[in-house]
Amino acid sequence: MIFSSSLLENAVNEFAKLPGIGKKTALRLVLHLIRQDEAEVSHFSEVVAKMRSGIRFCRRCHNISDTELCNICSNTLRRQEMICVVENIRDVIAIESTQQFNGIYHVLGGIISPLDGIGPQDLAIDALIERVGKEETSEIIFALSPTIQGDTTIYYISKKLAALQPALPRPLKITTIARGISFGGELEYADEMTLAKSISNRIPVENFIHSGN
């Protein structure tokens, strides 16, 4: 791709660094910005810069937030004793879109994947165990993608939670979403109806592990 302007080329190269954006799509986006009013483009760049510099992560659940606690954790109308464990922030957005879950979340920041060099120490697993030990949690719901890595993560965390059970003031229910989502699929790409039914029809992790899934 040959450019008549180094400014245009530099802008296209930067947009092409975004996931899922190739050079042709990057060029189309840049040309669109060129056609816009200069004030609109300035506002666009200011919003992106402000987002990057001001974004925070909730100290409790690790979700993206504007403040120390995200608006989900700070919402007193939500069931604070029910924690849904997810892989990433996109999964929080996917589950929230179903409007079927009224608890709170814990974002692990990934799943255990030795082949990718990701171990338990690289995830927010210890923070989850600490939360359960300190808060009055009654149920942990695993909403991880149905893959071998996701299942390994569920198994690892459930064992740590089981070891914690005797020290808790009340029994802890540990469940996982039902397998309405095909094995090997990604949670964020599931349609809202399937995801909503998977949450509603969740099963005990003990049954899930013993079934050999």
trRosetta pair geometry for C-beta under 8 A, 3 or more apart (Angstrom, degrees):
i j d omega theta_ij theta_ji phi_ij phi_ji
1 12 7.6 -117 119 136 144 154
1 23 5.5 -165 -10 157 154 140
1 27 7.2 -137 -166 -61 147 139
3 6 7.2 129 104 -84 124 30
3 8 5.1 -170 -164 88 127 109
3 9 3.9 -169 46 -66 160 100
3 12 7.2 -168 -80 19 140 141
4 8 7.2 30 60 39 64 141
5 8 3.9 82 76 6 108 107
5 9 6.6 -176 93 -9 58 83
6 9 5.4 -53 -145 39 36 115
6 10 6.1 40 155 -23 68 104
7 10 5.9 -52 -147 34 28 110
7 11 6.5 26 154 -17 62 107
8 11 5.9 -58 -150 37 30 110
8 12 6.3 29 154 -18 65 108
8 30 6.4 122 -154 142 74 140
8 34 7.9 -1 -107 -68 99 140
9 12 5.8 -56 -147 37 30 111
9 13 6.3 31 155 -20 65 107
10 13 5.7 -55 -148 35 30 113
10 14 6.5 29 154 -19 64 105
11 14 5.8 -56 -152 34 32 111
11 15 6.5 27 154 -14 66 106
11 30 4.6 123 119 -126 119 130
11 33 7.8 -131 174 63 144 139
12 15 5.9 -57 -147 39 31 107
12 16 6.1 33 154 -23 65 110
12 23 6.4 47 165 -153 113 74
12 26 4.6 107 -160 126 69 113
12 27 5.1 14 -121 -81 123 67
12 30 5.3 -80 -75 -10 72 153
13 16 5.7 -55 -145 35 29 115
13 17 7.2 42 151 -32 58 96
13 26 7.6 107 -53 151 13 154
14 17 5.9 -45 -164 13 36 116
14 26 7.9 155 69 -159 49 127
15 18 6.0 -36 -175 6 50 114
15 21 5.8 -105 150 148 78 147
15 25 7.8 -139 136 108 116 78
15 26 3.7 150 94 -142 111 96
15 29 5.4 -180 -160 73 155 132
15 30 6.1 -142 -5 -51 149 98
16 21 5.7 -145 -124 115 37 97
16 22 6.5 5 -135 179 95 22
16 23 5.2 8 -103 -87 137 56
16 25 7.9 130 -101 68 72 84
16 26 4.1 -58 -61 -45 78 158
17 21 7.7 1 55 70 28 116
18 21 4.2 41 74 17 97 134
18 26 7.8 153 32 -93 102 100
21 25 5.0 -129 -151 91 71 123
21 26 5.4 93 158 -65 109 87
21 29 7.5 -26 -148 -4 128 144
22 25 5.2 92 52 16 71 101
22 26 6.8 -127 102 -7 34 94
23 26 5.5 -56 -144 38 30 115
23 27 6.3 33 156 -22 65 103
24 27 5.7 -51 -150 33 30 112
24 28 6.6 31 151 -19 63 104
25 28 5.6 -53 -151 35 35 113
25 29 6.5 34 152 -19 66 104
26 29 5.8 -55 -150 36 32 111
26 30 6.3 28 154 -17 66 107
27 30 5.8 -56 -145 38 31 109
27 31 6.2 29 157 -17 66 108
28 31 5.9 -56 -144 39 28 109
28 32 6.4 34 152 -24 62 105
29 32 5.6 -53 -152 31 31 115
29 33 6.7 30 151 -18 64 103
30 33 5.7 -53 -153 34 35 111
30 34 6.5 40 149 -24 65 102
31 34 5.4 -47 -149 30 36 117
31 35 6.7 35 153 -18 64 103
32 35 6.0 -60 -157 35 32 109
32 36 6.9 37 147 -29 64 104
33 36 5.5 -50 -154 22 39 117
33 41 5.3 93 -172 -113 95 115
33 44 7.3 -122 -125 66 110 159
36 40 4.6 -101 164 80 118 127
36 41 5.3 138 89 -52 118 93
36 44 8.0 56 104 -14 160 139
37 40 4.6 90 64 2 87 105
37 41 7.2 -163 90 -5 46 85
38 41 5.7 -56 -150 38 36 111
38 42 6.3 39 152 -22 67 106
39 42 5.6 -53 -148 36 32 114
39 43 6.4 35 152 -21 64 104
40 43 5.6 -51 -149 34 32 112
40 44 6.4 38 150 -23 64 104
41 44 5.4 -49 -149 32 34 117
41 45 6.5 30 154 -14 65 104
42 45 5.9 -56 -148 39 31 107
42 46 6.2 32 152 -21 65 109
43 46 5.6 -57 -146 37 30 113
43 47 6.3 33 155 -23 65 104
44 47 6.0 -55 -151 31 27 110
44 48 6.7 22 154 -14 62 107
45 48 5.8 -55 -148 38 34 110
45 49 6.1 32 155 -18 67 109
46 49 5.7 -56 -143 40 30 110
46 50 6.0 29 157 -19 66 109
47 50 5.8 -55 -143 39 27 110
47 51 6.3 33 154 -24 62 106
48 51 5.6 -52 -149 32 29 114
48 52 6.5 25 155 -16 63 106
49 52 5.9 -57 -149 37 30 108
49 53 6.3 14 159 -7 66 112
50 53 6.1 -63 -140 45 28 101
50 54 5.5 0 170 4 67 124
51 54 6.5 -72 -129 50 16 93
51 55 5.7 31 171 -47 61 109
52 55 6.4 -35 -130 7 18 113
54 66 7.2 9 142 -139 106 76
55 64 6.1 -34 -168 -156 110 102
55 65 7.9 118 -170 63 65 39
55 66 7.7 -64 -124 -97 48 52
56 64 7.6 124 77 -163 44 54
56 65 5.1 -49 85 78 91 83
56 66 6.6 90 32 -154 104 12
56 67 6.9 -134 61 64 141 4
56 68 7.2 -57 139 -88 150 33
57 62 5.4 0 172 -151 115 53
57 63 7.0 159 -156 76 69 25
57 64 6.3 -49 -104 -102 63 41
57 65 6.4 99 -148 24 16 94
58 61 4.9 6 95 49 133 78
58 62 6.0 -84 65 -25 82 11
58 63 4.7 19 13 50 126 75
58 64 7.6 14 -14 61 88 7
58 65 4.4 101 -61 -24 79 139
58 68 7.4 77 -137 148 53 38
58 69 5.7 49 -143 -146 96 38
58 70 3.9 -58 -73 -20 132 98
58 72 7.9 -58 -76 51 164 93
58 73 5.7 138 -167 2 141 140
59 68 5.6 -14 -2 -180 118 81
59 69 6.8 -59 37 -79 89 62
60 69 5.9 29 3 -123 122 87
60 70 7.6 -122 52 18 102 88
60 73 4.8 126 69 -140 141 158
60 104 7.9 -34 126 165 124 139
60 131 7.2 96 -168 -111 76 124
61 70 6.4 -70 51 25 114 126
61 72 7.2 -49 40 82 157 116
61 73 5.5 -169 -5 -65 119 122
61 104 6.2 -135 -76 161 143 102
61 105 4.9 87 -174 86 139 75
61 106 5.2 -119 -143 -100 79 46
61 107 6.0 81 151 3 79 85
62 106 7.0 55 29 -165 104 55
62 107 4.2 -128 91 62 103 101
62 108 7.9 139 73 -42 149 9
62 109 6.5 -74 155 -50 148 101
62 124 5.3 -124 -34 -58 159 172
62 127 7.2 95 -39 102 122 155
63 70 4.6 -18 80 -40 114 165
63 72 6.5 24 54 35 164 127
63 73 7.6 175 34 -24 122 107
63 89 6.1 122 -142 -117 66 92
63 92 5.6 97 -120 -93 117 173
63 105 5.9 77 -55 78 125 127
63 107 5.4 137 -72 -18 61 131
64 70 7.1 89 86 -105 36 124
64 89 5.4 48 -13 -136 103 147
65 68 7.4 -46 116 86 142 8
65 69 6.8 -145 -156 127 159 18
65 70 3.7 -121 -90 -87 115 76
65 71 7.3 165 -130 -10 92 66
67 70 7.5 161 60 -90 78 28
67 74 7.8 6 81 -26 128 152
69 73 4.7 -117 -174 87 99 119
69 74 4.5 115 116 -55 123 106
70 73 5.1 90 56 13 79 100
70 74 6.9 -167 88 1 37 95
71 74 5.9 -61 -133 50 32 104
71 75 6.2 52 159 -45 63 102
72 75 5.8 -46 -151 12 28 117
72 78 6.5 26 -173 -14 68 171
72 92 7.7 -121 -20 -170 164 123
72 96 7.9 -101 -92 -94 131 126
72 104 5.8 139 140 -129 101 77
72 105 6.4 22 117 12 150 102
73 104 5.6 73 -99 -144 63 131
75 78 4.5 67 95 -4 107 110
76 80 7.8 -24 -135 -43 48 121
77 102 7.8 -77 129 -170 79 110
78 102 5.4 -161 -136 170 71 69
78 103 6.2 112 171 -147 99 16
78 104 5.9 107 129 -60 132 80
79 82 4.4 25 112 20 118 114
79 102 5.4 80 0 110 99 88
79 103 4.5 -48 72 -99 99 70
79 104 7.4 -139 83 -11 58 78
80 103 7.6 160 -78 -155 11 70
80 104 6.0 28 -126 -13 48 130
80 135 7.4 -122 151 -174 97 126
80 136 7.7 56 108 64 101 91
81 103 7.6 -86 70 -134 46 106
81 135 7.5 -174 -114 145 57 104
81 136 5.5 -49 -107 108 103 83
81 137 5.6 156 -163 -130 63 33
81 138 4.3 36 152 6 119 99
81 139 7.1 73 129 21 83 75
82 102 7.8 59 64 85 137 64
82 103 3.2 -97 94 -112 104 136
82 104 6.9 135 81 24 63 68
82 137 7.6 129 -82 -151 20 74
82 138 6.5 -35 -73 61 68 90
82 139 4.9 1 -122 62 80 103
82 141 6.9 25 179 -9 92 114
83 103 6.4 -136 -70 151 20 127
83 104 5.8 -30 -107 79 64 84
83 105 6.9 105 -160 -139 68 13
83 106 5.3 27 180 -15 117 110
83 128 7.6 154 145 -148 149 95
83 131 7.1 112 -94 119 160 134
83 132 7.5 -108 24 -80 151 87
83 137 5.7 -26 -5 -134 116 122
83 139 7.3 -178 32 94 63 58
83 140 5.4 -17 71 -114 99 65
83 141 7.0 -177 94 26 47 75
84 95 6.6 -179 137 161 157 169
84 101 6.1 13 -46 -173 153 147
84 103 5.7 131 -21 80 96 119
84 104 7.2 -174 21 94 81 33
84 105 5.1 -38 68 -107 89 68
84 106 7.3 177 81 21 41 70
84 141 4.6 -26 -109 72 69 109
84 143 5.3 10 -177 2 102 124
84 199 7.9 -12 -119 -131 134 114
85 105 7.6 138 -92 -164 24 64
85 106 5.0 -22 -107 66 69 102
85 108 6.5 52 -177 -43 93 106
85 128 6.6 37 -110 -129 118 146
85 140 6.2 21 -20 -175 116 95
85 141 6.8 180 16 83 74 50
85 142 5.2 -25 62 -110 111 57
85 143 6.6 160 72 27 52 70
85 144 7.0 -22 110 -47 92 96
85 157 7.1 177 175 127 169 167
86 91 3.8 -173 -173 99 128 132
86 92 5.8 -178 57 -58 159 69
86 95 7.0 -128 -80 -9 141 137
86 105 6.0 -24 12 -158 113 113
86 106 7.3 156 24 75 67 50
86 107 5.8 -26 73 -107 91 62
86 108 6.9 -153 92 6 39 88
86 143 5.2 -22 -89 78 82 101
86 144 7.0 166 -138 -82 40 59
86 187 7.4 -142 -146 96 98 161
87 91 5.5 102 45 -15 79 146
87 107 7.7 2 109 -156 20 69
87 108 5.7 -44 -128 51 37 110
87 109 7.8 -96 175 56 52 11
87 110 6.2 19 -168 -138 87 13
87 111 5.3 -40 -119 -43 111 98
87 144 5.6 98 -48 -129 99 80
87 145 6.3 -16 -18 -5 147 96
87 150 7.3 -67 -66 -107 125 97
87 187 7.0 152 19 26 117 133
88 91 5.5 111 61 3 62 99
88 92 7.8 -110 114 -3 44 87
88 107 6.4 50 -141 -158 22 105
88 108 7.7 -62 -59 59 48 75
88 109 6.9 73 -100 -123 70 25
88 110 7.1 46 -67 -68 95 43
88 188 7.8 -32 68 -53 108 129
89 92 5.4 -43 -158 26 46 117
89 93 6.7 46 147 -17 69 100
89 107 5.9 12 -70 -126 63 148
90 93 5.6 -53 -155 36 38 113
90 94 6.4 41 147 -23 68 104
90 188 4.4 2 133 -107 115 142
91 94 5.4 -49 -145 35 37 115
91 95 6.3 32 157 -15 68 104
91 107 7.9 155 57 -118 105 88
91 143 6.5 158 168 115 125 108
91 187 5.0 30 -118 99 106 132
91 188 5.7 -97 -80 -69 60 87
92 95 6.1 -60 -149 40 28 105
92 96 6.1 27 155 -19 64 111
92 105 5.3 12 -111 -117 108 173
92 107 6.5 -47 -43 -79 123 111
93 96 5.8 -56 -143 39 28 112
93 97 6.4 37 154 -29 62 104
93 188 7.7 37 67 -131 96 100
94 97 5.8 -54 -157 25 29 115
94 98 7.5 31 148 -23 59 97
94 187 6.2 155 81 136 156 87
94 188 4.8 -152 -50 -126 143 56
94 190 7.0 86 178 53 135 87
94 192 7.8 -156 -173 -97 72 70
94 195 6.2 -129 151 -139 102 169
95 98 5.9 -48 -164 20 41 113
95 100 7.8 -98 -174 56 74 87
95 101 5.4 -10 164 24 109 143
95 105 7.8 145 66 -91 142 122
95 143 6.3 40 -79 151 138 165
95 195 6.6 -135 -101 159 59 127
95 199 6.8 110 -142 -73 102 144
96 99 7.4 38 172 -68 46 50
96 101 7.4 -83 -89 59 44 105
97 192 5.5 -102 118 -107 103 117
98 101 6.8 60 75 -1 112 91
98 192 4.9 173 -94 -165 73 86
98 193 8.0 160 -127 -75 99 21
98 195 5.3 -132 -67 98 137 105
98 196 3.9 176 -164 -78 125 92
98 199 6.8 141 99 17 158 141
99 196 7.8 -6 56 -108 60 122
100 196 4.2 130 -20 -143 152 91
100 199 5.3 135 106 77 123 134
100 200 6.1 -75 176 -53 134 97
101 199 5.6 -86 -66 -179 107 153
103 139 7.7 -99 -104 76 157 105
103 141 7.3 128 51 17 153 128
106 124 7.0 -150 171 108 94 120
106 127 7.5 177 -159 105 114 99
106 128 5.0 94 166 -104 154 102
106 131 6.7 -162 -98 41 133 160
107 124 6.7 54 94 42 59 144
108 111 6.7 69 99 -79 144 54
108 123 4.6 -1 176 -171 94 117
108 124 5.3 -159 -141 47 40 86
108 125 6.6 29 -136 -64 101 69
108 128 7.4 -21 -94 -38 81 134
108 153 7.2 53 -171 -172 172 139
109 122 7.7 -131 103 138 115 73
109 123 5.5 177 63 -135 94 66
109 124 5.4 100 4 -9 113 100
110 113 7.4 -94 165 10 109 109
110 118 5.5 -108 140 -162 140 148
110 122 6.7 -28 64 116 139 106
110 123 5.5 -127 64 -95 88 102
111 118 7.2 79 85 115 41 139
111 123 7.4 46 -105 -90 18 147
111 144 6.1 108 -98 -158 129 127
111 145 7.4 -108 -28 40 155 98
111 147 7.7 121 95 66 160 113
111 149 4.7 106 115 141 123 104
111 150 5.4 -52 -143 -89 159 54
111 152 7.5 110 163 66 103 92
111 153 4.4 -95 -154 -41 89 148
112 118 6.2 -167 -141 112 32 92
112 119 6.4 26 -136 -143 88 32
112 120 6.0 -6 -95 -65 116 66
112 123 7.0 -82 -64 -9 70 142
112 149 6.1 -169 78 -165 59 80
112 152 5.1 -110 80 110 118 111
112 153 4.6 165 12 -81 96 81
112 156 6.0 75 -21 8 157 152
113 116 4.1 21 113 30 119 110
113 117 7.7 1 97 39 82 34
113 118 4.5 38 50 51 82 112
113 149 4.6 -4 -84 -128 91 133
114 117 7.3 39 -171 -78 36 22
114 118 7.4 -106 -68 57 23 56
114 119 6.9 48 -95 -82 69 78
118 122 5.0 -114 -150 70 69 146
118 123 7.2 67 175 -45 102 99
119 122 5.5 105 55 1 59 101
119 123 8.0 -136 105 1 39 92
120 123 6.1 -71 -156 39 39 104
120 125 5.2 -47 -168 28 89 155
120 156 6.0 -142 -86 158 123 146
123 153 7.7 27 24 -135 177 118
124 127 4.4 -38 -175 39 88 125
124 128 6.3 102 127 -29 81 90
125 128 5.6 -52 -155 30 35 113
125 129 6.6 33 151 -16 67 103
125 156 7.5 -40 -135 118 151 114
125 157 5.9 -135 -141 -98 108 99
125 160 7.2 91 166 41 112 164
126 129 5.6 -51 -148 37 36 111
126 130 6.3 39 151 -21 66 106
127 130 5.6 -53 -148 37 31 114
127 131 6.4 38 151 -25 63 103
128 131 5.6 -51 -151 31 32 114
128 132 6.6 30 154 -17 65 103
128 157 6.9 -8 92 -147 145 124
129 132 5.9 -54 -150 36 32 110
129 133 6.4 31 152 -19 64 109
129 157 7.9 -149 -63 -150 93 83
129 160 5.6 -71 -92 143 129 124
129 161 7.0 -142 -110 -81 83 65
129 164 6.3 -176 -157 -60 94 150
130 133 5.7 -58 -150 37 31 113
130 134 6.2 13 159 -7 67 113
131 134 6.2 -71 -145 45 27 98
131 135 5.4 -8 174 9 71 120
131 137 7.0 76 129 -45 87 136
132 135 6.7 -59 -113 51 21 89
132 137 4.8 -69 -128 38 69 147
132 140 7.0 -22 -96 -66 129 123
132 161 6.5 -26 112 -124 174 95
132 164 6.3 84 104 120 124 154
132 168 7.3 -48 153 -97 92 125
132 172 6.7 37 -167 -120 122 149
133 164 6.2 -104 -78 -161 93 129
133 167 7.0 1 -131 105 95 121
133 168 7.4 -116 -117 -89 51 83
136 169 7.3 -42 -121 57 82 125
136 170 7.5 40 -160 29 83 121
137 140 6.7 37 162 -59 130 82
137 172 6.3 29 106 -123 97 106
138 170 6.8 -24 -108 101 81 125
138 171 8.0 45 -150 87 70 64
138 172 6.9 -166 -161 -124 26 54
138 173 6.3 18 150 19 68 101
139 172 7.2 156 -94 -170 29 63
139 173 4.2 -22 -106 72 84 105
139 174 7.4 176 -156 -78 60 29
139 175 6.5 -5 -169 13 107 107
140 161 6.3 -100 20 -124 159 161
140 172 6.6 26 -5 171 101 109
140 173 7.3 -178 26 92 61 55
140 174 4.9 -4 61 -116 103 73
140 175 7.3 166 86 30 55 60
141 175 5.3 -15 -112 75 70 94
141 176 7.1 139 -167 -105 58 27
141 177 7.0 68 174 -53 100 75
141 199 7.3 50 172 -144 145 82
141 202 5.9 -55 -138 -134 106 165
142 154 4.8 73 -170 -115 165 105
142 157 7.5 149 -94 71 120 132
142 158 7.7 -54 -44 -60 140 104
142 174 7.6 34 -19 -179 102 83
142 175 7.1 -155 21 103 77 44
142 176 4.1 -24 63 -107 105 85
142 177 7.0 -118 92 0 62 75
142 205 6.5 79 8 -90 128 117
143 176 7.6 165 -71 -156 39 62
143 177 5.0 64 -111 -26 73 126
143 187 6.5 101 155 -140 85 150
143 198 7.8 111 -130 118 92 115
143 199 6.9 0 -100 -95 124 93
144 150 3.8 170 133 -156 112 104
144 151 7.9 -172 94 -54 126 35
144 153 5.9 -175 -137 75 169 127
144 154 6.0 -149 35 -55 137 100
144 176 7.7 -49 30 -144 87 108
144 187 7.0 -123 -179 -42 21 137
145 149 7.9 19 76 74 104 95
145 150 4.6 -153 73 -64 63 145
145 181 7.7 -105 -145 128 56 144
145 185 6.6 -141 -161 98 94 55
145 186 5.1 -30 -120 -130 136 44
145 187 4.6 -119 -80 -23 74 89
146 150 6.0 -103 -102 73 14 145
146 151 7.4 43 -154 -51 53 95
146 179 6.1 93 -108 -128 150 90
146 181 5.4 165 1 97 125 102
146 182 7.0 -166 72 109 135 29
146 183 4.8 -100 133 -114 115 51
146 184 6.9 -36 99 0 85 30
146 185 6.1 29 50 46 99 81
147 150 4.5 99 47 5 73 103
147 151 7.0 -140 91 -3 38 86
147 183 7.3 127 -92 -176 40 68
147 184 5.8 79 -101 -112 81 38
147 185 7.9 -153 -57 47 87 33
148 151 5.8 -55 -147 38 30 110
148 152 6.3 35 152 -23 64 106
149 152 5.6 -51 -146 33 31 114
149 153 6.5 33 153 -20 63 104
150 153 5.7 -55 -152 34 32 112
150 154 6.5 33 151 -19 65 104
151 154 5.6 -50 -148 34 35 113
151 155 6.3 36 153 -20 66 106
151 213 6.5 -145 -121 127 135 74
152 155 5.7 -55 -149 36 30 112
152 156 6.3 30 154 -20 65 108
153 156 5.8 -54 -146 36 30 111
153 157 6.3 19 161 -10 66 109
154 157 6.3 -63 -145 42 25 102
154 158 5.9 24 160 -21 65 114
154 176 6.0 19 -141 -93 143 136
154 205 6.4 -158 171 -140 109 117
154 208 7.3 -53 140 112 145 137
154 209 7.7 -156 119 -75 107 95
155 158 6.0 -58 -142 36 23 110
155 159 6.6 26 158 -21 60 106
155 209 6.1 120 -107 -115 89 114
156 159 6.1 -61 -158 31 26 110
156 160 6.9 20 150 -13 62 107
157 160 5.6 -57 -153 38 38 111
157 161 6.2 36 151 -19 70 106
158 161 5.5 -53 -144 39 34 112
158 162 6.2 41 152 -26 65 103
158 174 5.6 124 -129 161 96 151
158 205 4.9 -157 -113 141 144 149
158 206 8.0 -179 177 -67 138 57
158 209 6.9 -145 85 -52 156 138
159 162 5.6 -48 -146 31 31 115
159 163 6.7 33 153 -19 61 102
160 163 5.8 -52 -154 33 33 112
160 164 6.7 30 148 -19 63 108
161 164 5.5 -59 -151 37 36 113
161 165 6.9 64 148 -50 64 85
161 172 6.4 -122 172 109 110 146
161 174 5.9 130 105 -87 147 139
162 165 5.6 -22 -158 -12 37 120
162 174 7.8 -68 -65 -3 79 157
164 167 5.9 -72 -172 45 59 106
164 168 6.4 65 137 -40 85 104
164 172 7.7 16 93 11 101 155
165 168 5.7 -57 -152 17 36 116
165 171 7.3 14 -157 -137 104 57
165 172 5.8 -129 -110 29 84 110
168 171 7.4 116 95 -101 124 14
168 172 5.7 33 83 -35 174 109
173 204 7.5 -93 -168 -113 83 88
174 204 6.9 69 82 -159 65 69
174 205 4.4 -47 125 17 101 126
174 206 7.3 99 75 -29 105 81
175 202 4.3 79 149 143 127 119
175 203 6.1 163 -155 84 92 25
175 204 5.6 -63 -102 -100 75 34
175 205 6.0 -155 -114 -32 17 78
176 202 6.2 -179 89 -158 26 95
176 203 6.3 -24 60 62 76 75
176 205 5.2 94 -21 -91 101 78
176 208 5.1 16 37 -49 131 168
177 180 7.8 -77 153 25 100 91
177 181 7.4 35 115 10 124 116
177 195 7.8 -23 -165 -156 150 61
177 198 4.0 42 172 150 112 100
177 199 5.5 -36 -117 -82 106 48
177 201 7.9 66 -167 73 60 68
177 202 5.2 -59 -105 -101 37 89
178 197 7.0 -67 62 130 126 77
178 198 4.8 -145 57 -141 76 59
178 201 4.0 -10 -20 99 148 100
178 202 5.9 -129 -31 -93 76 30
178 203 5.9 94 -90 -17 74 98
179 182 8.0 71 175 -103 88 20
179 183 7.2 -2 -157 -59 120 81
179 198 7.3 82 -62 -127 7 106
179 213 7.2 -125 -64 -148 144 154
180 190 7.9 95 101 -159 93 135
180 194 4.8 -171 130 -168 117 83
180 195 7.7 -157 81 -74 121 24
180 197 5.1 87 -55 92 169 108
180 198 4.3 -130 33 -71 110 91
180 201 7.2 95 -36 56 117 127
181 185 5.1 -131 169 72 96 132
181 187 6.7 -5 -147 -106 171 60
181 190 4.9 -59 -107 -95 115 137
181 194 6.2 113 -76 145 72 120
181 195 7.1 39 -63 -89 117 66
181 198 5.8 2 -17 -82 96 154
182 185 4.7 94 68 -25 80 124
183 213 8.0 -140 -97 -160 124 99
185 189 6.6 -126 -179 70 96 108
185 190 6.6 89 139 -70 133 92
186 189 4.7 66 75 12 98 108
186 190 7.7 -151 94 -27 52 79
187 190 5.9 -42 -161 3 40 116
187 195 7.2 91 -169 -115 78 116
190 194 5.0 -117 179 86 105 117
190 195 4.5 126 107 -61 123 99
190 198 7.5 -17 160 2 160 144
191 194 5.0 85 62 12 83 105
191 195 6.9 -161 89 -5 38 92
192 195 5.7 -61 -143 42 30 110
192 196 5.9 34 158 -24 67 108
193 196 5.7 -53 -145 34 27 112
193 197 6.5 23 157 -14 62 106
194 197 6.0 -59 -151 38 29 107
194 198 6.3 32 151 -23 64 108
195 198 5.5 -53 -147 33 32 115
195 199 6.6 31 155 -18 64 103
196 199 6.0 -56 -153 35 30 109
196 200 6.3 25 153 -15 65 110
197 200 5.6 -56 -141 42 34 110
197 201 5.8 5 166 5 70 115
198 201 6.5 -68 -134 53 21 91
198 202 7.2 60 154 -75 56 69
199 202 6.1 -11 -164 -45 33 105
203 207 5.5 -90 159 73 112 125
203 208 5.7 132 97 -58 112 98
204 207 4.7 88 71 7 93 102
204 208 6.9 -160 98 -8 49 89
205 208 5.1 -56 -147 38 39 118
205 209 6.1 38 156 -21 73 103
206 209 6.1 -54 -147 35 27 107
206 210 6.3 17 158 -10 62 113
207 210 6.0 -63 -143 44 28 106
207 211 6.2 35 157 -32 64 107
208 211 6.0 -55 -152 23 25 114
208 213 5.8 -68 -174 53 73 122
209 213 7.8 -96 -98 52 21 79
